[in-house]
Amino acid sequence: MAGPFEGIRVVDTTSMIAGPLATMMLGDQGADIIKIERPGSGDHSREVADRRNGWSASFLQNNRSKRSVALDLKQDDGMAALHAILRDADVFVQNWRPGVAERLGLSEADVRAIRPDIVYVSIAGFGFAGGWADRPVYDPLIQALSGLAAVQGQGSGRPHLVRTIVPDKVTALQASQAIAAALFARERTGQGEHVHISMLDTVVAFLFASDFSDQTFIGDEVQEKSWDDDNAGQDYVELIYETADGFMAVSAHTDATWRGLSKAVDRPEWLEDERFATVAAREQNKSARLQLTQDALREDTTGNWMQRLAEHDVPCAPVLRRSEVIEHPQVIANDTILEMDHPGAGLIRTPRPPARFDTFQAAQPAPARVLGADTRAVLSEAGYHDDALDALFASGAAAEAEPHA
């Protein structure tokens, strides 16, 4: 078997990152992902920067393990073709703005009329109700509204964005988990489910696990008066320190790791200092503790500190550049990065699916496909004969890749 989701068919109409990444995870685990794209342009991520031979890295990294079907859903024939595909689908995923699915004729009721037990998934930015539901959304907006930017800038005098699209990627993880849960429930009940998931809800929930402590107890909330006062969340959980030749992360919060750090940097006096005698005291005197730690770590190289800190069982890691990550011994030992010979883009790197199963020894994920590469095959499976396919392609309601592509 290719994976635990073998035999599950997912119709994916999403674009950009959150939706495509969610369905790719299911495809990596054996599901048959049919990606529906517009003829001519396809998913917008096909056109973004970092390209080779006409292929964008973004599209390659979020759309492997899928089949590409090019349909114009604004034409009746294109919609009829999608309906034919949906008859054998288990999951339908869309990330249009609220109301668009209804205007297209692809609401939950419309799709369930074709496949009654389907798992219907709606991914939104700000949500499905309220004044913000219809607003355009991008990752930085969610970082701003959710509190993530404030957490990143805590105590610095201004908020900061995380320099990666956390809301998109966390939403993808949440969506893939929710789809798996809905499929599991269907096995028990025989009924499909409508999964609603918004980026805003997902990131707020993500932050509450560690960064809304001062808003947890009703009646005792902290009200910041300025950005300099914003000290919410788990500040400096993994602070980055400068060393003699680079940077490293060191986390010494428990009594045992604080003793280990003091010994590793040869500062026995820290253990006699009342400011650092307990976990609570070290938190209350955080600024002094961090400054002393930083001063000590500047005295030697990252490599030497890694050895000395490890000898005292102090959690630590070097700060690696992206080009260094792929060569790190632990990444190599984990077999984290795959090399894939893509037929159009050439030899590329892509991460191995993080979840591994003993029973399912899946083959290497399939490379991302040319726009429309699977239109004929998928529609043939859905009952279209060659003459009907030729007429569909001639009308422009569907498209297939050029034979040489």
N, C-alpha and C positions, 0 to 999 in steps of 0.2 A: 504494500500500500504506500502511496505517495505521502500520506500524512493523515492526521486525525480527521480532517475535513474532506477527505476524498469522497466524492459523490455529491457534495454540496455545490450548487451553482449560484453564483452571486452576479447580479447585474449591477454594474457600477457606472453611474452617470456623473460622478463627481470629477472635479478638476482641482488643480493646484496641489496642496499638500495634505491637509487633514483627512479628507475622504480617500484619496488615492493611497496614502500610506496605510490607512486602516484596512482597506481591502487587500493591499499587497501582503500584509501580515497573514491574512486568511489564505491567500494564494500560496504563500510560502509553506503553509501547513496543509496543503493538499486540495483546497477548494478550487473549482473552475471559475476563474474571474473573467467575466466578459465586460470589457471596458467599452462603453458607448461614447463615441467622439463625433464631433461635427466634421463632415467632409471638408477637406481643404485645409482647415486650421488645426483641428483637434484640440486636445488639452492645451491650455495656455502655457503650461510649463514646458512644452516642447520648444517654445520660442525664446526662453530666457538665456542668459549669458552662461559662460563656461561651457563651450561647445567644441565638438570635434566631428568632422564629417557630417554635419547637419544634425547631430544629436546633442541635446543638452544634458549635462550631468544631473540636473534636478529631475528630469523626466526618467532617466535611467534608474535613479536611486529610489524612485517611488512607484514604479510601474512594471517591475519585473514580475514574472509568474502570472501574467495576464494574457488574454487574447484581445486584440483590437478590432472593433466593429465600427465602421463609419456610417452613421445614419443622420439624415436631416429630419429632426423630430418636428419641424414646422411644416413638413409635407405629409399629407395623409398616408402616402405609401411608406414613408419612413416610419411613421408611428405604427402602422399596421405591422411592419417588420419587427419593431420592438415588442409589440403585443405577442407575436409568434414566439419570440425568444422567452418572454416572461411566462409562458405557459408551463415551462419546465424549470422555472427558477425557484430557488429557496429563499433568496434574499434580494431585496432591491434597495439600493443606497443612492440618495440624492443630497446635494448640498446647495440647492438653489435658495435664493431669498424666500422667506415665507410668502406664499401666495403664487409663486411661479409654477409649482407643480400642478396646482389646481387649474391655472390658465392653460397649461399644456395638455391637460387631460390625463395627468399622471399622479393624481392625489392618491391617498391610501385607498379610498373607496374604488377609484378607477382601477388601480393595480390589483386589489383584492378581488374584484369582479372577474379578473382573468385567472388569478391563482389565489384561492381563498385562504390558504394556510401560509402565505408568504410572510416573511419577516420584513417589514417595511421600516427603513431607517431614514430619519431626517436629521441632518447636521446643519446647525445654524451658528451664526456668530454671537449676537447678543441675546438671543432667545426667540421664543415663539409668541410672546404677548408683550404688551407694554409699548411705550413710545419709541423704544430703541429697536424693536424687532425688525423694522424695515430698513434700517440704516445700513449703508455699505460698511464692511468690516475688513480690517487687516490686522495682522498679528500685533503691531505696536499699540493699536487701539485697545485690544484686550489686555495687554500688559499694563496699560495706563488705568483702565477702569477697574480691573480686578484687584489692584493693590500690589501686583508683582513689581512694577517699576518703583513704587515707594519702598518695598522691601529691599530692592537692590541698592537704593540710594540712602538707606537709613543712616542718619547721623552725618551725612556728607553735605547737607545744605541744599540738595536737589535730588529729584528722582533720577533713576537710570534705567535704560532698557537692558534686558538680558540680550547679549549679542548672538542669540540664536532664536529661532521661532518656537519657543517653548509652548505657547498656547496651541499652535497647530499640531505639534507632535504629541503633546499630552492628550489632546482631543482624539487623535488617531488611536492612541493606546486605549483610551476609555471606550471609544466606539467599537473597536475590535473585540474587547472584552464583553461589551453589552450585546453584540451580535452573537457571540458564543453562548451567552446566558440565554438569549431568546431562542436560539436553536435547541438548546438543552431543554428549555421549558416546553417547546413544541413537541419534542420527543415524548414528554410525559402527558401532555394534554391534547395534542393533535391540532392545537390552535396557533395561528401566527400572532405576532405582536407588533405594535408600532413603537419603535425606539426613537425617542426624542433626545437629542444631545446638543448642547450649545457650548461653544468655546468658553464663554464667560462662566457658566456654571462649573465647567470642568476645572478651570484654573483657580476659581475661588475655593473649590473643594480641595484641590491640590495644595493650596497655600494653608488652609486651615489645619492640615496635619502637623504643621510646625511653626507657622508664621503669624497666627492670629491669637497667640496666647493672651495678649493684653486686651483682647475683645471677647474672650470666652465667658467670663463671669459677668452676668447681667447685673448692672448696678455698680460695678467696679471697673468699668472700661477706662482705658487711658485715652485722653483727648489731647492730641499733640497740638501745640500752639504755633509751631513753625516747623519747617523741614529739618532744621537742626535738632529739634526735639524728637523727631520720628526715630524711635529706637526699637521698633516692633520686631517681632520674629526672633529667630535664632541667629543673632549677629555673630559673625566670625566663627561659624561652625567649622569651617575649613579655611582659615585665614592663609593667604599667600604671603610668605616671607621671602625677603631678599637674602641671598647668600653671597659668598665671595665671587661666584662665577655664574649666578643664575637665580632661579626662584624655586621654592618648594612649598608644599603644604604640610603643616604639622598640626595635629589635633591632640592636645593633652588636657583633657577636662576632668578625668577621674583622678582620685588620689594616687592610684598606682601609676598612671601615665605621667602625672605631674612629678612624682618622685623620679621616674625614669628620665624625663626631660632634664630635670635638675642635675642628675648624675651625668647624663650624656654631654651636657654643655659645661660641666664642671663648675656648677654654681650651687654648692651645698648650702650656702646661706639662704637660698630661697625656701628651703625646708624649715627654717627657723623664723621666717617672716610671718607675723600674724595676719598680714594682708592676704596671704596665700595658704592659710592653714586648712581651709575647708573648701568644698565646691562652691558654697554660697559666698564665702569671702573672696574667692578668686573671681567670681562673677561681679561682685560689687566693686572690685578693684581691677576691673578688666583693662582699662587703659594702661595702668602701670605694668600689669603682667605682660600685656602684648608688647609694650615697648622694650621691656627687659629681654623678652624672648627674641625680638627682632635684633637688638644689639648683639646678643650672643651669636645668633646664626650668621651674622655678617662676617664672623671671624674665620670661617672655613668654607670649603667648597660644598656644593650639593652632594657630590658623590661621597665625600668623607662623612658628611652629616647623615646620609642615608645609612651608611654602615654603622655609625655610632648609635644612632637612634634605634635602628633595628635591633642592635645588641641589647638594648634596654626595653624592647617591646613597646616603643612609642610609635603610634600610627603616623606614617609619613609617606610622602610620594613626591617625586620630582615634577615640576611643571614642564610638560612636553609640548613642543610645537607639533602641529598636525603632521608634518613630515617625519617627526620622531615617533609619533604614536604607532604608526604602522610597522616600525622596526623594533618596538620594545619587546623584550624577551617574554613578558607575560602575555602580551597580545598574540605573539607567535605561538606560545604554549597553548593558549586557548583556541587557536585556529580561528581567530575572530574575523579575519579579513579573507575573503575569497577573491581569486582572480578569475575573471570570466572573459572569454573570447567572444565579444559581441560582433555579430556579422556586419554591422555598419560602423560602429564606433571603435572597433578594434579591441585590444586588451584593456580591460577596465578592472578597477577594484570595487568591491561591494561588500557590505558586512554580511556575515553568515547570520541567518535568523537566530536571535538570542536563545529562544526556547528550543531545547533539544529533547527528543523522545527516544527511549530505549527501543520501543516496539517499532516505531516508524523511522526507518532509515531512508529519509528523503534524499532524492537526487539533488544535485546542484540546482538552485533556482533558475528558471528559464529567463533569458534576457528579454528586456522590453522590446515590444514589437513596433514595426512600421505602422503608421496610421492606415487602418483598413486592411491590415494583413490577413485578418481572419474573418472578414465579412462574409465571403462566399461559403467558407466551411461552416460557420455558425448558423447561417441562414439555411444552409442545406440540412443541417441537423434539425432545424425548426420546421422543415417540410417544404422549403422552396425548391422547385426544380430549376434546371438550367435556363429554360426559356423565361421563367418568371424572374430569375435573378438578372438575366441580361436586360429585361425590360426595366427592372428596378434601377440598375446602374445607368441605363440610358436616360432615365428621368431625372437623375441627379439626387434622388431620395436616398441613395446609398452609394458607397464608393469602396473600391478595393485597391490595395497597393499595386503599383506597377510590378510586372513579373520580375524585373531585375532588382527590386528594392529589398 
